[in-house]
Amino acid sequence: MYSIGWSSRDITPSRPALLQGQMHVRIASSAMDPLTLTALVIEKPRGECAILVSCDLAYISNSLWTRIRQLIHKAQPDFPTAQIVLNATHTHDSLVFDGDFYAHPGGNVMTADECEAWLADHAVIAILDAWNNRKPHRLGHAYGHAVIGHNRYAVYANGIGQMYGATNREDFDHIGGYTDHSLDMFFTWDATGVLTGVALAIPCPSQVDEHLIQFSADFWHEIRVDLRARFGAHLQIFPICSAAGDQSPHFLLYSREEAEMRRRRGLTERQIIARKVGEAVEQALSCTPPIAESAEVFEHSIRKMKLTGLKITRDQCRWAEAQLASWRKNNTDEESWYPRGLKRVIKSWKKKIPAAPFPVELHVVRLGDAVLASNPFELFLDYGLQIKARSPAAQTVIMQLAGRGMYLPTAQALNAGGYGANPIVSEVGDVGGRELVEATLALIRKQFSPPGAVKERPARK
């Protein structure tokens, strides 16, 4: 059996705090629903382990990750801190814990450092609690479908893409890319056969309500409520945002039809998402046995490397100049992250500053014939699909936003442009994207290289 421990904490701030996720400042002093941090420890007898932490946050900063590891090392020097992996659900209604984004408004609003300390303290408690509560468990994995995410780019006849662009324009040409309705699942059962937890990988950020002035976990809150109603209040839920840099729960097409059907059913969009997930989990559980003890393979591989940075072009500099001029017409604040980013792009081109290599920490965890592979980006879907399609594992689960990284767009997306595929929020481009794919696949293949391993699927030519 695996040795598994679970723990969760409410990380909703007790004081007002800035909200992360938009270009403008928002301050929340109350919560629509709680922000949650969940820790999952998986260990095998030889001492190999993975300490996975999911947070209802917009992203994970290097500073937060380092702070958590340092605090745990101080409390327990022999703890395997290198095996800790943090990831975010990418709600846009969580607290700001990085001072680089917005100027602090003063008053009783928590500072970025206070928010980081708040998060780190809760993470340490949850991690140590899960570690100390390890018990024999069986583990299984399954695959299903739930229609949640949609590609969020409209592309027009001139080849230009726009995030959430209008599709009723005369020059609308096509949606910018593929959508992925997969639902990857891991289940844990205790020694008596009781279902104790489920990890769910959804290729969509939790952003149904992304402009609130309240804290909210978005649709993950409704998913937690639904699954606990089905399987018991004790159930632990570990959210994973899979590759979804160009995905969103918002509709570019059929928004009127969807709104009408929600009205008829008397359900919110978040509740409908939760029902879809709950039904898929029930169906998967009905036919999913635990991994056989003879196949209980476990391995945790880590690689630190540097990816090629995005090289700024003349066209991107001109775009940044136009954006900055437009910003100045409507805003006096030039200290927030967006205008500062525009200035950085302009300076990089004019002073011929070379693109800096981007450091990443990749984790691949093998559980039986399935693997979980992390990356720090809002990874455009195509990269995740490339890894899944070429992986030798029976099931490959992608965990994005595990570390500091913004968008990683494809060459096609960079050519079309639009938010998420511009140098303000993309420090790595398609060259680095290909490097990430190959590095991740190399880690996976190495784990499956012994005799008798799952045979690798041939790469497409």
MIVO-412937 format. One record per residue (C-alpha): z, x, y; residue in one letter. Coordinates in steps of 0.05 Angstrom, whole numbers, plus 5000, padded with zeros to 4 digits. Layout:
N
ZXYA ...
END
This chain:
461
500050005000M 499350185073Y 505550265115S 504649815176I 508849635236G 507549125291W 510749015360S 508848665424S 511548635495R 510548195556D 507848665610I 507248135665T 510148455729P 516748185754S 514648305826R 508248185865P 502648675849A 495448805866L 490248525817L 484948975787Q 477748795780G 474148605845Q 471648965907M 476648595951H 484248605950V 488048065912R 495548015904I 499047615850A 506247385852S 506046915792S 502646855725A 497946335695M 499746625628D 503147265604P 499947955600L 501348245532T 501548945502L 501148995426T 502549615383A 499949685312L 501950285269V 498150435205I 500450995159E 499051255090K 503951645046P 501252345064R 503452235135G 496652075164E 497151515215C 494051145273A 498250845330I 493750325363L 495749985428V 492049395459S 493549205531C 491548605574D 488949075628L 482349215661A 481949915633Y 486250515611I 487151115656S 488151825632N 494551845673S 497551235638L 495651505569W 498652195585T 504951885614R 506151475551I 505052075505R 509752505547Q 515251975548L 514851895472I 514952645461H 521052695505K 524652145466A 522252375397Q 519353085397P 516453045326D 512652395340F 505052435326P 503152295398T 495952545388A 494751945343Q 496251445398I 490051045420V 490350555478L 485050045494N 484249475544A 481848755538T 478548805607H 481748215641T 480448215716H 487147895729D 491848465711S 495848945753L 493149545790V 496350185765F 491450695795D 492150865869G 484851055875D 482350335880F 485749965938Y 490150135997A 497249895986H 498849306031P 506249476039G 512149016032G 514948815965N 508348915929V 509049415871M 505750085883T 500750365834A 505750865809D 511050325799E 506049925759C 504150525716E 511450665703A 512549935685W 506749945635L 508750615605A 515950405594D 513749775557H 508550155517A 513750665494V 518550115472I 513049755434A 510350385400I 517150635377L 519049935355D 512649875313A 513750575285W 520950425265N 519049755235N 513850025186R 513849665120K 509249625059P 503149205075H 496449035045R 490449055091L 483648715089G 477548665133H 472348115146A 466347935188Y 464447285222G 461246985284H 463646655348A 459046525407V 462946815466I 459047355502G 452247325536H 448047855570N 449647805644R 443348085676Y 437447695702A 431148125709V 425547925756Y 418048025758A 418848675797N 423148975742G 429548945783I 435848695748G 441648325780Q 448448185750M 449447435746Y 442747355781G 439746665790A 435046445734T 431945875773N 428146345818R 420546315815E 420247055798D 425447035742F 422547405682D 427747515627H 434947635608I 436648375610G 438448485537G 441248285470Y 447547885456T 452448005399D 456347425370H 459747835315S 467147775303L 470148375266D 477048235235M 482648625202F 488448265168F 495348505148T 499748185094W 506848395078D 509248555008A 510647814995T 503647605014G 505247315083V 499947415136L 503347835190T 497648015237G 490348005254V 486148495295A 479948185326L 474048555357A 470048115405I 464048415442P 465848085508C 470748235564P 476247715577S 473447465642Q 472546705642V 477146665703D 476147335738E 477747155810H 484846885804L 490747065848I 495247015787Q 496347465728F 492647245666S 490347505599A 484447025604D 481646765538F 486047225496W 491946785516H 488646165487E 486646565425I 493846755414R 496146035423V 490845765375D 491946285320L 499446195321R 498645445317A 494345555254R 498246115220F 505246125248G 508946335311A 510647005279H 503347225277L 501647865314Q 494747895347I 491348555365F 485548445413P 479648925414I 474048905466C 467949145427S 461849455461A 460448965518A 458649345582G 452948855596D 456248235566Q 460247675597S 462946985578P 459046695638H 452546325626F 446146525662L 442645945626L 445445275604Y 451445295650S 450444565670R 449744345598E 455844735576E 460044455634A 458043745615E 459943845542M 466644145562R 467843525605R 466143065547R 470743445500R 476443505551G 477144255539L 476844865583T 471945435569E 477745875547R 480245345498Q 473245265468I 472846025458I 479646015424A 477445455377R 471145835358K 475246455342V 480546065305G 475445715261E 471946375245A 478546695226V 480446115181E 473646155146Q 474246905136A 481446875110L 479446355058S 475146875022C 478147545042T 482647904992P 486648525010P 483549204997I 484649414925A 489949954919E 484950414886S 480650374949A 486150455001E 482951045035V 485651245104F 483351775152E 484151875227H 479252345261S 479552565334I 474452935375R 474953165447K 468353335480M 464553305545K 458552855556L 452753005603T 454152675670G 449352205706L 444652595752K 443852255820I 436652105840T 433352025909R 432451275896D 439851205879Q 441751565943C 437351085983R 440450495947W 447450745964A 445550836037E 442950116041A 449149856005Q 453750236052L 450149966113A 450849266086S 458249376071W 459549606142R 456548966170K 461648546134N 467649006125N 471849486166T 475449776105D 472150426083E 478050676042E 477350215981S 473850465919W 466950155932Y 465050465999P 468151125978R 463851115916G 457650985957L 459251586001K 460252015939R 453351835914V 450051995981I 453752655986K 451952845915S 444552765929W 444353075998K 448553675979K 445153745911K 451853715875I 450553765800P 453053215754A 459853405725A 460753375650P 465052775630F 470852915583P 472152405528V 476952325470E 473951965410L 477851675352H 475151425286V 479951095237V 477650955166R 481050385129L 478050315059G 470550235067D 471150015140A 471950435204V 474450325274L 471050775326A 473650835398S 470451045464N 473051025536P 467250645568F 464949945585E 459650115534L 452949755539F 451749345476L 445749745451D 449950365440Y 454949985398G 449349675357L 446250365346Q 452850615317I 453849995274K 446650005248A 446850745228R 454050785203S 455050905128P 461250465129A 461049765099A 463749505165Q 463949885232T 468349625288V 467349885359I 473349935406M 471250045479Q 475650185540L 480050655500A 481251155556G 478551285625R 471251105633G 467250595671M 460350345651Y 455650715605L 448850385614P 442350495576T 436050785605A 433050085608Q 438949835647A 438950425695L 431550295710N 432949565725A 439249705765G 444649205783G 452249275783Y 454449645721G 448150055719A 448850435784N 452051105800P 458150795834I 460950565768V 456950985719S 458951715714E 455051785649V 447851555636G 443251485577D 443352235560V 450852215552G 450251545517G 445951855462R 450952425456E 456551925447L 452851555393V 451252185354E 458352465361A 461351805336T 456651775277L 458152495259A 465652325255L 464251715212I 459452085166R 464452635155K 469652125133Q 464751845082F 462052505057S 466152594993P 462952424926P 462951684912G 463151494986A 459050925015V 451851145018K 449051245088E 443850765113R 437451115134P 436351155209A 430350775236R 424451205258K 
END
